[in-house]
Amino acid sequence: MKNWYKLRATGEAAFAKHDYVAARKSFEEALKIAAPIKNEPARLAITLEELSKVCLETSNLSLATSIFDQALTLANKRSQTSSKQLDVIESELGQCLINVAKVFAKEK
């Protein structure tokens, strides 16, 4: 799982520098690692949420919304996720939802 953490960290660093191409690439690679792990939906939800933020920043609203919906569905699989992980996911997903609303508001 170290690679997942490293890819996320690389993606977060690129995102902070507004290098959305590199951020997306890192998060997509992290997604490839997280997706097959069926007993840890939190990792996949976190990765999807990060990818959705990149999509928002690059104005790919339809993809951001679709990815966010997948992340939210996974985050709701509470039986297999610790409460600490859920707190982080719900906080991140909540922020993502706020960001989506801001983007929609700007478009009107």
C-alpha positions in Angstrom: 0.0 0.0 0.0 3.0 2.3 0.2 2.7 3.0 -3.5 -0.8 4.2 -3.0 0.3 6.7 -0.4 3.2 7.8 -2.5 1.1 8.3 -5.6 -1.5 10.3 -3.6 1.3 12.4 -2.1 2.7 13.1 -5.6 -0.8 13.9 -6.9 -1.5 16.3 -4.0 1.9 18.0 -4.5 1.2 18.5 -8.2 -2.4 19.6 -7.5 -1.0 22.3 -5.1 1.2 23.5 -7.9 -1.7 23.6 -10.3 -0.1 20.9 -12.4 -3.4 19.2 -13.0 -2.0 16.8 -15.7 0.5 15.4 -13.3 -2.0 15.3 -10.5 -4.5 13.4 -12.6 -1.9 10.9 -13.7 -0.9 10.2 -10.1 -4.4 9.9 -8.9 -5.3 7.6 -11.8 -2.3 5.4 -10.9 -3.4 5.4 -7.2 -6.9 4.4 -8.4 -5.5 1.3 -10.2 -3.9 0.2 -6.9 -7.0 1.0 -4.7 -9.7 -0.4 -7.0 -8.9 -4.1 -6.6 -9.0 -4.0 -2.8 -12.6 -4.8 -2.1 -12.4 -4.8 1.7 -11.2 -1.2 1.9 -13.7 1.1 0.1 -12.3 4.1 1.9 -9.1 4.0 -0.1 -11.0 4.0 -3.3 -13.4 6.7 -2.1 -10.5 8.9 -1.1 -8.7 8.4 -4.4 -11.9 9.1 -6.4 -12.5 12.2 -4.4 -9.0 13.5 -5.2 -9.5 12.8 -8.9 -12.8 14.6 -8.8 -11.1 17.7 -7.5 -8.7 17.6 -10.5 -11.7 17.3 -12.8 -13.4 20.3 -11.2 -10.2 22.4 -11.5 -10.0 21.5 -15.2 -13.7 22.3 -15.8 -14.7 18.7 -16.5 -17.8 19.1 -14.5 -19.7 16.0 -15.8 -16.8 13.7 -15.0 -16.2 15.4 -11.6 -19.9 14.8 -10.7 -19.8 11.2 -11.8 -16.6 10.4 -9.9 -17.9 12.3 -6.8 -21.0 10.1 -6.9 -18.9 7.0 -7.0 -16.9 8.2 -4.1 -19.9 9.0 -2.1 -21.4 5.6 -2.7 -18.2 3.9 -1.5 -17.9 6.1 1.5 -21.4 5.0 2.6 -20.2 1.4 2.9 -19.7 2.0 6.6 -19.6 -1.6 7.8 -16.1 -2.0 6.4 -14.6 1.4 7.1 -13.3 2.7 10.5 -15.0 5.8 11.9 -11.8 7.8 11.7 -11.5 7.0 8.0 -15.1 7.9 7.5 -14.7 11.2 9.2 -11.9 12.1 6.8 -13.8 10.9 3.7 -17.0 12.6 4.7 -15.1 15.9 5.3 -13.3 15.6 1.9 -16.5 14.7 0.1 -18.4 17.5 1.7 -15.7 19.9 0.6 -15.9 18.5 -2.9 -19.7 19.0 -3.0 -19.2 22.6 -1.9 -16.7 23.0 -4.8 -19.1 21.5 -7.3 -21.8 24.0 -6.1 -19.4 26.9 -6.5 -18.6 25.8 -10.1 -22.3 25.5 -10.9 -22.9 29.0 -9.4 -20.2 30.5 -11.6 -21.6 29.0 -14.7 -25.0 30.6 -14.2 
